[in-house]
């Protein structure tokens, strides 16, 4: 209920030409706004208007039968992919003498067989192998039903000559061999790139430890420079491996303000290299030593280039697709080719063939991305521990060498005679 006397200047009798109620309400609103400022200091009650609800699709729990069927069919592949991706993110370890002894043990076949059900390669083969084995069961059931006259005579038995398979089997073998060989060459190239990165990082740290000898600010810059050098392989590792947590990995190496700047950078390994370059410029070194130290950073730039090339450029996709399509078509028609000779044995034959050939293809796909296969975490930890050990042993080794020089001077006189 509106009270007009609160907003009107004076009460007056009813007007001779009264306006409709809607116009009176509009005049009331304008009159009130003219008396009170727009930005009032009084607390007003806020009215929340809910926008109309727009439906963007079916709500959860109201999926159609087709959507439920798709979700059911995708359950097993999604589960296999999840296991495979978790395996890709597992940390690899460097081999020691004990691991090499276990690796060539005579019981390795038993150990590998027992661990088959936890192998991500085998678990990732469940969807394709199950599908093609089901196709073989369907074709065998259909042919048996036709042979037993359970179906009308217009339905033919699905059979064919094995000659096309005999002619195309070498082509499939060559495709798989070349695919796996190309993937292994990428793995080898990534491994060699990281060997050069680790060697270049260790060499640069050694040169800094030997070249920088001072006190005060020089020691502070030297300590920071060694930290940046140890942080470079960690930053590059997080740059090339999906799901890495660079903030956690660099927490104990880099100070908080430097770490925040690295995290804000678009290219974190190059940001670390910039920290190294600026630190070298601040050191009081002659031009020869500075040029030598900066030349050691060439290996770091080359490592970034090789790693980004391997990450951004896969094996030609046409080759990968051709291999996949060849395998699929081969196993779809395999039960038809083998029916006359094997009959129901086409089911285990298809299972064995799919498990074997798709396993080879799966290994080629996995090692095509080489960096998750390498023990990069342990290599980065090894660089850090090597730098720490070099810093600790620098003073001890130098003092021992100086002590031996003094001892040699004490044992020999200036004219070369031994002092008794």
Steps between C-alpha positions, in 0.01 A plus 500: 500500500653835393456806733473803278533757776867398553602620157254783419571862606151555647181309530233611255155386413439270212581652163224565253667283232655212692764297317493126484665312780801406286587866424456593868754234592742638237460857632554371851826335400632813327402722792681279750817488288503881473510543876762239584849474350591216263787369717340481842694405810203308641495126470235390260354160462640332190262314278654201328336419173565149374559478126286262306644150491622397160527131440827406327432130473365203684556501873707229664296188544283573197735362230346325209551132434756579229706715736493233767612242246787725387609554860490125559708426191754768592541380857765238425708715258491793741610272784787362290608850395496618861728215603733573209524872580570426867780272388640773277530731803681247718857593588767289333816396684860476387642149488758393755717188508237316701227589251713380208549166677123472544444612141700210351385242754382162370176548691415820312249318279305376801511848654378661179221246463377555856499878452301479175172595663652821637669598175355817351585379150297181543214675678478756222451215252179380665263718287634409151570135580158453658332667203668290233453180699130584527486550123660157456242343733218665306632382161558147630149489647349630177686248283407215733135604491506509118675160483239344732212648293383714788478796263330525160702383201541854369761565772845396373790368707765768547816347357783603272835389364808552716711608201444877557621463858808309391584782260436787742651348816855622416364851445340503844820368657705774332253766614528389862879471484546842345250654744680358803843586360397861435366529856818353647713744300303784660556344843872473429516860381325620817735295717809642329360853529462461876847349530638818340280718722617331822865504387477867399337593830768321703777656292355850538469455878861374520628799305310740729638332812857518368483846343322700769721559802418799712310620801196707584272557202700262285418207728132597508483516119691172475254324729202637306662408169552139607138484612381624160723246323354217708148631431535496122461121442207499742327778308564325169371170639176664611479669159500172305310265737124540535365539853827616660486735799782747446415699813548192717816389321671841519388587851827388661725639225373850422403781731133590516522828306705341222263206488197727460668672205580164339142381546368815331729450200357349181820302437640395835827330389603811307411713801743293711767547231442875523563482876827319427606755238427799721687342790806443278493865395505612863809296585835678495669282240730576212357475151670167426342322795162660440502398133599146600211474748250640252617254234411215737137616488481401135426141608202624701351683201557200275331275755192721505483494121529121472244435776246741353550350155434150631194622690348704219573280197381137524554223250307593182135448584429337164738217594340453842148501352596257225642253753189527718258458208696206363487326839127562540408377152729199540334378820146579384542262205725244670212274619360490145836401355568226755149351518549216250815379672434580865124532554451593866875520552475840329403642840827418685696565180355851473562559868867401477557696180335817633681479834838453330480754218317772693751459784787577261313800364418622854866487606590708195239761592617517862870551429422754226485757782841427655514720807253315727710187433819661635601531865506879483412552868802303614721670242397842635562384857840369390596842361400668826693252713808528274503879535462480878781246524726712276444808716576309821812333363638814334651647816618163633677404180659844458631501858647154457680598181637814664616294798684260270670792326620640832618156608693464178664839555597403854660174388713659232738792530507778241815350338328166454664308791282305741474650844590255780 
